[in-house]
Amino acid sequence: MNCPNCRANLQVVTAAMESQSRQVNFCPHCGQPQAQPRRGDQSERERIQELLAAKNRRKHELELKNATYGISGDPRITIEIEDLENEITNLNRQLAALSS
């Protein structure tokens, strides 16, 4: 999830508010707290889109690392990229099924 002000990734912190503890998204860049929606408040589509964004980002970082090290790179990186591609494909199918 990104900050609406500066688009930086939000960090989840636990805040004590009115004698109850709850999680709050906190932007380390601009310092703006953002209330974290409850899981039940998010639609299934939004949940899948968040997962897709995270998995695509991880895949991209691994591809960069794989390109940097080339043939001498760790084969686990290639395996994880393949696993992420399968997971991304499955999530895209789920997203398409929700659209129908």
N, C-alpha and C positions, 0 to 999 in steps of 0.2 A: 504494500500500500504506500502511496506517495503523498507527501504534504501538498495540500492544495495551494499553498503560498509559494513554495520554492521548488516543488517537485522532487525534493530529496526523499530517500527512503525513510519511513518512520520507524522508530524503535518502540517496542512495547515495554512499558514500565508499569510497575504496580504502584498505585497511589492510594493512600488512606484518605477517604473522603467520608465525612459524616459518620464516623465510627464503623465504616465498612470498607473493605478493601476491594478495589476494582482495577482492571487493567485500562491503561490509557496509552494511546499512540502519542509519541513525543518526537518531534522533529529535532535532531541534533544540530541541524544547520541554522534554522531560523528561530528555534526555541518555542514553536507554537504547539501546545498540546491539542490533540484531536481526540474526541471521544471515540472509543472503539465500538463499532456496532456489535451487538450480540450475534452469535453464529445463527441463531434462529431468524434474525432480521434480514440476513443476506439471502438472496435468491440462489438457487442452485447454479444458475447461469453465472452469477458473479463469482461464486466459489470456484467454479471450473476455470473461469477466466484468470483468476488470481493464481491458481495452480499452473495454468499454461504459461503465464508470464514468468513465474519463478523457474519453471523447468526450462523454458527457452533461454532465460538468462544464464542458468547453470550450464546448459549445453554450449552456449556461445563462449563462455569463459573456458570451458574444457577444450573447445575447438582451437581457441587461441593458444592455449598451453600445448596442445598436440602439434600445432603448426610450428611453434617455437622450438620444440625439442626434436621434431621430425622422427626419423626412424629410431633414434636412441631414446625416445620417450617411453614412459611407463605404459605397458599394454592395458593396464586397468583403466586408463583414460579412454582409450578406444572402446572398451567394453561398456563403460559408463555412458559414453555418448550414444552407443547403440541402444542401451536400455532406456535412456531418456527419449530417444526418437520413438521407441515403441510406446512409452507412456504418453508422449505428446500426441501420437496418432490416436490412441484410445480416448484421450480427453477431447480431442477434436471430434471424434465420433459421438461422444456423449453430448457435446455442445450442439452438434448437428441434429441429434435426436430430439433435443429440447426445442429446437427451432421448428421441427415438423409438427 
